[in-house]
Amino acid sequence: MVSRDADTGGSEPLAGLLHGHPETAFDYFEFRRLMAGSVAEMAATRATEADLARIAACVQALEDAHLHDDPDQEAAADTDFHTALCEAAGNPVTTRVMLRIFEMLRGGVFYDRCDLYRRRGVRDGFLAQHRAMWQAILARDGALARRLSEAHIDATEDALREAREDDARREVALRRQDGIGLTSSRR
């Protein structure tokens, strides 16, 4: 049976749920907080030299995208960084699950990641958080890597919540402005 909601990932039930119910983005963050902390801790204790080199390259890509003020490139580099952490954690099941989640992220199923990178202060904060996670992993400090990764997910959730609140306020202001414009033209 083919899903009627083909633009949400075909017959993918999770993509359909998340696309059809935007409030589930916050359920996604709850899941990500659980996963990201464990992944970062495992990466800190299990990463090979090749894994560390790949993560370092991802951090450099984040810095380059940040320098060029390219939100699309920065969002892509962010996903690559977290993918590299998953692979460095050395658990193929976790990696496969998270790769599917990251595919949905790239498709905008959860929220518009590029929009978050366009928001004032968010880009700088995310870059600092990624650098800190990288330093904890490089130092092989699993507990710190876990805490920093969970804090990064919290910051991302806060940025999305703020973006949605700003959008709602803007929508109300536009409706109010349209209403005033209609009232003014009747005089």
C-alpha positions, -999 to +999 in steps of 0.1 A: +000+000+000+014+034-010+011+063+014-010+092+003+016+115+019+044+109-006+062+142+001+069+132+037+091+103+030+068+079+010+055+052+033+079+061+061+056+062+092+080+083+113+084+110+086+046+111+081+040+115+118+066+143+122+056+161+090+019+160+099+024+171+135+050+198+139+048+197+177+065+163+175+097+181+167+101+184+205+096+147+209+124+144+184+146+165+207+139+143+236+150+113+215+181+131+202+191+142+238+191+105+248+210+094+217+234+123+213+248+120+248+255+083+245+270+087+210+293+115+221+304+095+252+311+064+231+329+084+205+352+099+231+361+064+244+360+044+212+371+066+183+400+054+162+427+078+149+408+077+115+376+086+133+393+115+150+407+127+117+373+126+102+357+146+131+385+171+129+377+175+091+341+180+100+349+207+126+371+224+099+341+223+075+319+239+102+344+266+107+348+272+069+310+274+064+307+298+094+335+320+080+317+322+046+284+329+063+266+301+044+237+287+065+230+259+040+266+248+040+268+252+078+237+230+084+251+203+061+284+204+079+266+201+112+249+169+100+282+156+088+298+163+122+271+144+141+273+115+115+310+113+121+304+111+159+279+082+153+303+063+133+331+070+158+309+055+185+313+022+169+278+009+172+264+000+137+228-001+149+230+034+164+247+046+132+220+032+110+191+047+131+208+081+133+216+081+096+179+077+088+171+105+113+198+127+096+182+120+062+149+133+075+167+163+090+182+172+056+147+169+041+133+194+067+109+169+082+116+180+118+122+217+113+141+241+089+177+237+101+189+264+077+165+288+092+180+282+126+214+290+112+201+323+099+190+334+133+211+360+152+235+344+177+226+308+169+254+301+144+281+314+168+266+293+197+264+261+176+300+265+164+312+270+199+292+239+211+306+217+183+342+229+190+337+221+227+323+186+219+353+180+196+377+190+223+361+167+249+362+138+224+398+145+215+406+146+253+388+112+255+366+127+282+334+107+277+314+122+306+322+158+294+314+149+258+280+135+269+272+167+289+282+190+261+263+170+235+231+170+256+236+208+262+239+212+224+206+195+218+190+217+245+204+248+228+190+236+194+156+229+210+156+263+226+165+280+193+137+262+175+112+271+203+123+307+200+120+307+162+085+293+164+075+319+190+090+347+168+071+334+138+038+333+157+043+369+169+052+380+134+021+363+121-001+380+147+015+414+139+009+409+101-028+400+107-031+430+130-015+452+104-037+439+076-067+446+098-056+481+104-050+486+067-086+474+060-100+497+087-080+527+075-092+523+038-128+524+048-126+559+061 
